[in-house]
């Protein structure tokens, strides 16, 4: 059954931002649920919780069905990024809490991403808490080289959060053992020899250092606290102690872009009717020329802003449509590729 109170049409191409839902898109998503699929966190998945431009099954959707119904090895989800490289998010790519472990196997080949004339495989993992990580890369076919780089909400490397290693593991194997801040990271597998190929194994062990995550916050010139959180997925809560503006509580989150990026920002909450703000910020914290607001372009009473952001600093404002509303919320930031 389709809700006749909503606006429906059948069309191809990107979704319309006027609130019109595309029939086939929604039907394909909803048919995934009786087959056993839940909502996906993959940014391009058909089973993503929020309506997107995706209108065909993606690798993550197929992997989900394969894991339920069989059909061979599960397909890893591909991840959009500003560099145009091949990047995958393995199954169970989110780690939180104590004593998490993940393992993956792969093979370097001439068709992989290229870095410094060598092959490079890239994987995306999200550490939901500040953690101590022990990542080991082993291979009997080549001398391994390991990368770990934190990436921002718009999938750009965060300065000062990149780790590399050649021979800290057993023999010629590579190992990174570091305390890292919560966030999304790219794990890169390469070799010390530019033309090396062959099989490899990666093991990841993480332990939570700080369940609340140690993100920087500061008080802006407007008297509102700002949380500097560069992650693609941001969780928070409107509460009675938050800054209040026009009888509504307000949280501000700062993100930055290093290259011009078309982004989609989804704000969702099951506790209140959301309202999303996006403003550009100058170096002196004064507001820039870009200022956008959305109330209900997302599903239900959720909010969506999709726009192209030039390089710079931006504040995301989380508030409610009605006065005095509180509760948990989630911000999901994804790239929109041509």
PyMOL commands that set and color helices and strands:
alter all, ss='L'
color gray80, all
select helices_A, chain A and resi 23-34+59-69
alter helices_A, ss='H'
color red, helices_A
select strands_A, chain A and resi 7-9+20-22+77-78+88-89+94-95+100-108+113-115+118-127+130-138+144-151+157-165+174-180+183-191+198-210+216-219+225-228+233-238+243-245+248-257+261-268+274-281+287-294+303-309+312-320+327-335
alter strands_A, ss='S'
color yellow, strands_A
deselect
rebuild
show_as cartoon
